[in-house]
């Protein structure tokens, strides 16, 4: 079994914090052992725990790998454009490739 305490910790290659109201978003570029770079996006919100009487930070993190950048940016851009203009993308609702049809319903997240 490996001794994880002796392995060097991976530091961020680049990091940017964005404060937005009650949230802070952290964008951190890291690299794998194989030198492949990836992005972690962390949303952090300050919360109060009434039972313990103190504040804590609730964090949500996603990992975004280089091969997914283009599709991620396209989807994010389309959503931002829709919010700003109210116009759907030209290809909205068109048939998707089977590999992209995940069949995921966000309402399922509340049923755990």
Secondary structure, DSSP 8 states (H G I E B T S, - for coil): ---GGGS-----SEEEEEEETTEEEEEEEEE-TTS-EEEEEEEEEEEEETTTTEEEEEEEEEEEEGGGHHHHHHHHHHHHHHHHH----TTTT----GGG-----GGGGGG-
